[in-house]
Amino acid sequence: MISNHGGHLSEKEQKTRNPGLLSVCILASGSKGNAIYVDDGVTAVLIDAGLPGVQIQNRMRERGLLPEKLNAILVSHEHIDHVRGVGVLARRYDLPVYISARTLASAAAVMGAIESITHFDCGREFEIGSLRIHPFSVSHDAEDPAGFTLTGNNSKIGIATDLGVVTGLVKQHLQECRLLVLEANHDPEMLIKGPYPWHLKQRIKGRTGHLSNEEAMALVAELENEQLEHIVLAHLSAENNTPEKALQKVGEAVLRAKARISVAVQDQCSPIFKLRD
């Protein structure tokens, strides 16, 4: 089934949840697989599922998060490190998948048959249960790549990974967030001196590739505001970056801010970040 309507929870489902916190957990981040869990106490969603389904289940349970309580999967773009587990989880837990039509056309072979698909368009806000979601276009070498803001319990979070350049549109949508998940993919010197072939280096540092630590720092400096509590650096390259380099460089933009900054990694979950109303 394919539709263009927002998701809704039954009255029974809403009564069994506990609203009051917006919680975020980065289950995995990097070129081998990406997945982010968001829960406002009423509605729980995955943004991307780029690990095998069983690994995502296990990582959720490590943090006391129940796959059975998920309400939907939201897909940013079709690259395998973002969609590998989407089909398996959707079928196992009877989950609707929210995805753009062009992304679906490119990802369908990997995801397999999915019972419930809802198309979204970048620039058009929609709802999944009690979460308000606004997808926005980013510059990446995919069919229709999206970043997202999600709002629940009067808290807004922004997610922008897999983008080669920071556009005015990206800056506009990420204003006034309390938590940001931002790409800090590579250290430019490590990339140039590293083992990748030249064409891949050019792709990574190009306008449809990935953000460097310096570019992430510049973005954070522009987005800094009194509401910002957490900055999570994501999609770090294992070959062309280190958590220490990313934290040091991007941290230069938040020396006078109250926001805490951390790094999401490939092999383990982040803490659960909780934003109180």
C-alpha positions as CSV (number, residue, x, y, z in Angstrom):
1,M,0.0,0.0,0.0
2,I,1.3,3.4,-1.0
3,S,-0.2,6.6,0.4
4,N,0.6,10.3,0.9
5,H,-1.0,10.7,4.4
6,G,0.6,11.2,7.8
7,G,0.7,8.5,10.4
8,H,-1.7,8.3,13.3
9,L,-1.6,6.4,16.5
10,S,-4.7,4.8,17.9
11,E,-6.2,6.1,21.2
12,K,-5.1,3.0,22.9
13,E,-1.5,3.4,21.7
14,Q,-1.4,7.0,22.9
15,K,-2.6,6.1,26.3
16,T,0.1,3.5,26.8
17,R,2.9,5.9,26.2
18,N,4.4,8.5,28.5
19,P,4.8,12.0,26.9
20,G,7.1,14.6,28.4
21,L,10.5,13.8,27.0
22,L,12.0,14.0,23.5
23,S,14.6,11.3,23.4
24,V,17.3,10.7,20.8
25,C,19.7,7.8,20.4
26,I,22.2,7.4,17.6
27,L,22.3,3.7,17.1
28,A,25.1,3.7,14.5
29,S,26.9,6.3,12.5
30,G,29.4,5.9,9.7
31,S,30.0,4.4,6.2
32,K,29.1,0.9,7.4
33,G,25.6,1.8,8.7
34,N,23.4,4.6,10.1
35,A,20.3,4.6,12.3
36,I,18.8,7.2,14.7
37,Y,16.0,6.6,17.2
38,V,13.7,9.4,18.1
39,D,10.9,9.1,20.7
40,D,8.6,11.8,22.2
41,G,7.0,9.4,24.7
42,V,4.1,8.8,22.4
43,T,5.6,8.2,19.0
44,A,8.9,6.4,18.2
45,V,10.6,6.4,14.8
46,L,13.8,5.3,13.2
47,I,15.5,7.6,10.9
48,D,17.3,5.3,8.5
49,A,18.1,1.6,9.2
50,G,21.5,1.0,7.6
51,L,22.6,-2.0,9.6
52,P,21.2,-5.5,9.4
53,G,17.8,-5.6,11.2
54,V,19.1,-7.9,14.0
55,Q,21.9,-5.5,14.8
56,I,19.5,-2.6,15.0
57,Q,17.2,-4.6,17.3
58,N,20.2,-5.5,19.5
59,R,21.4,-2.0,19.8
60,M,18.0,-0.7,20.7
61,R,17.7,-3.3,23.4
62,E,21.2,-2.3,24.8
63,R,19.6,1.0,25.6
64,G,16.3,-0.4,26.9
65,L,14.5,0.7,23.7
66,L,11.9,-1.7,22.3
67,P,11.7,-2.4,18.6
68,E,8.1,-3.5,19.1
69,K,7.2,0.1,20.1
70,L,8.4,1.6,16.9
71,N,5.7,3.4,14.8
72,A,7.6,4.0,11.6
73,I,10.9,4.2,9.7
74,L,11.9,7.4,7.9
75,V,14.4,7.2,5.1
76,S,16.8,10.0,4.1
77,H,18.2,8.5,0.9
78,E,18.9,5.2,-0.9
79,H,22.6,4.5,-0.1
80,I,23.0,1.0,1.4
81,D,24.4,2.4,4.7
82,H,21.0,4.0,5.3
83,V,18.6,1.4,4.0
84,R,20.1,-2.1,4.5
85,G,17.8,-3.0,7.4
86,V,14.7,-1.1,6.4
87,G,12.8,-3.9,4.6
88,V,13.5,-6.5,7.3
89,L,12.4,-4.3,10.2
90,A,9.3,-3.0,8.3
91,R,8.2,-6.6,7.6
92,R,9.1,-7.9,11.1
93,Y,7.3,-5.2,13.0
94,D,4.6,-4.2,10.5
95,L,6.0,-0.7,10.2
96,P,5.1,1.9,7.6
97,V,8.1,3.4,5.7
98,Y,8.2,7.1,4.9
99,I,10.3,7.8,1.9
100,S,10.3,10.1,-1.2
101,A,9.1,8.6,-4.5
102,R,12.5,9.0,-6.2
103,T,14.4,7.5,-3.2
104,L,12.0,4.5,-3.2
105,A,12.6,3.9,-6.9
106,S,16.3,3.6,-6.2
107,A,16.0,1.7,-2.9
108,A,13.2,-0.8,-3.7
109,A,15.5,-3.6,-4.8
110,V,17.5,-3.5,-1.6
111,M,14.5,-3.0,0.7
112,G,12.2,-5.6,-0.9
113,A,8.4,-5.8,-0.5
114,I,7.0,-3.4,2.1
115,E,3.3,-3.4,2.9
116,S,2.9,0.3,3.9
117,I,4.8,3.1,2.1
118,T,4.1,6.8,2.5
119,H,5.7,9.2,0.2
120,F,6.9,12.6,1.4
121,D,8.3,15.6,-0.5
122,C,11.1,17.7,0.7
123,G,9.8,21.1,1.8
124,R,6.4,19.7,2.9
125,E,5.9,19.1,6.6
126,F,4.0,16.0,7.7
127,E,3.2,14.1,10.9
128,I,3.9,10.7,12.2
129,G,1.7,10.3,15.3
130,S,2.6,13.1,17.7
131,L,5.9,14.0,15.9
132,R,6.0,16.8,13.4
133,I,8.6,16.2,10.7
134,H,9.9,18.6,8.1
135,P,12.2,17.1,5.4
136,F,14.5,19.5,3.5
137,S,16.8,19.0,0.5
138,V,20.5,18.5,1.0
139,S,23.4,18.3,-1.5
140,H,24.5,14.7,-1.8
141,D,25.1,12.2,-4.6
142,A,21.7,10.5,-4.2
143,E,18.4,10.7,-6.0
144,D,16.5,12.9,-3.6
145,P,18.5,13.2,-0.3
146,A,16.9,14.8,2.7
147,G,17.8,16.2,6.1
148,F,15.1,16.4,8.8
149,T,13.8,18.4,11.6
150,L,11.5,16.7,14.1
151,T,9.4,18.5,16.7
152,G,7.7,16.9,19.7
153,N,6.9,18.1,23.2
154,N,7.9,21.6,22.2
155,S,11.4,20.5,21.4
156,K,13.0,20.6,17.9
157,I,15.9,18.5,16.8
158,G,17.8,18.7,13.5
159,I,19.5,16.0,11.5
160,A,21.9,16.8,8.6
161,T,24.4,14.2,7.6
162,D,25.5,13.1,4.1
163,L,25.8,16.6,2.6
164,G,28.6,18.0,0.6
165,V,27.9,21.7,1.1
166,V,25.9,23.8,3.6
167,T,23.2,25.7,1.7
168,G,21.1,28.6,3.0
169,L,18.2,26.1,3.1
170,V,20.0,23.8,5.5
171,K,20.9,26.7,7.8
172,Q,17.3,28.0,7.7
173,H,15.8,24.6,8.7
174,L,18.3,23.9,11.5
175,Q,17.7,27.2,13.3
176,E,16.4,27.1,16.9
177,C,17.1,23.4,17.5
178,R,17.8,22.0,20.9
179,L,19.7,19.1,19.6
180,L,21.7,18.8,16.3
181,V,23.1,15.7,14.6
182,L,25.6,17.1,12.1
183,E,28.1,15.5,9.8
184,A,31.8,15.9,10.5
185,N,33.1,13.4,8.0
186,H,36.7,14.1,7.4
187,D,39.8,16.1,8.2
188,P,40.9,17.6,4.9
189,E,44.6,16.9,5.5
190,M,44.0,13.2,6.4
191,L,41.7,12.9,3.3
192,I,44.3,14.2,0.9
193,K,47.2,12.2,2.4
194,G,45.1,9.1,2.9
195,P,44.8,5.8,1.0
196,Y,41.7,6.6,-1.1
197,P,42.0,6.9,-4.9
198,W,41.9,10.4,-6.2
199,H,38.5,10.2,-7.7
200,L,37.0,9.1,-4.4
201,K,38.8,12.0,-2.6
202,Q,37.3,14.4,-5.1
203,R,33.9,12.9,-4.5
204,I,34.1,13.2,-0.7
205,K,35.2,16.8,-0.7
206,G,32.9,17.8,-3.5
207,R,29.6,19.6,-3.4
208,T,27.7,16.4,-3.3
209,G,30.0,14.5,-1.0
210,H,30.5,15.0,2.8
211,L,31.2,17.8,5.2
212,S,34.7,18.3,6.6
213,N,35.4,19.1,10.3
214,E,36.0,22.8,9.3
215,E,32.7,23.0,7.4
216,A,30.9,21.5,10.4
217,M,32.5,24.0,12.7
218,A,31.4,26.9,10.5
219,L,27.8,25.6,10.5
220,V,27.7,25.2,14.3
221,A,29.0,28.7,14.7
222,E,26.1,30.0,12.7
223,L,23.5,27.8,14.4
224,E,24.6,28.6,18.0
225,N,21.7,29.8,20.1
226,E,20.5,29.8,23.7
227,Q,18.2,26.8,23.2
228,L,21.0,24.5,21.8
229,E,21.8,21.8,24.4
230,H,23.5,19.0,22.4
231,I,25.6,18.7,19.3
232,V,26.3,15.2,18.1
233,L,28.9,14.9,15.3
234,A,28.1,12.1,13.0
235,H,29.2,10.1,9.9
236,L,32.9,10.3,10.8
237,S,35.2,8.5,8.3
238,A,37.2,5.7,9.9
239,E,40.1,6.4,7.5
240,N,40.0,10.2,7.1
241,N,39.1,11.5,10.6
242,T,39.3,10.8,14.3
243,P,36.8,11.6,17.1
244,E,39.6,13.7,18.7
245,K,40.1,15.8,15.6
246,A,36.4,16.4,15.0
247,L,35.8,17.4,18.6
248,Q,38.7,19.7,18.7
249,K,37.8,21.5,15.5
250,V,34.1,21.8,15.9
251,G,34.5,22.5,19.6
252,E,36.2,25.8,18.6
253,A,32.7,27.0,17.6
254,V,31.1,26.2,21.0
255,L,33.7,27.4,23.5
256,R,31.3,30.0,24.9
257,A,28.1,28.0,24.4
258,K,26.3,25.8,26.9
259,A,25.8,23.1,24.3
260,R,27.5,19.8,25.0
261,I,29.3,18.2,22.0
262,S,29.9,14.5,21.4
263,V,30.7,12.1,18.6
264,A,28.6,9.3,17.3
265,V,30.5,6.2,16.3
266,Q,30.0,3.2,14.1
267,D,30.4,0.3,16.6
268,Q,28.3,1.4,19.6
269,C,25.2,3.4,20.5
270,S,25.3,6.9,21.8
271,P,23.8,7.7,25.2
272,I,20.1,8.5,25.1
273,F,19.8,12.3,24.9
274,K,16.7,13.5,26.7
275,L,15.1,16.9,26.2
276,R,12.5,17.9,28.8
277,D,9.6,20.1,27.9
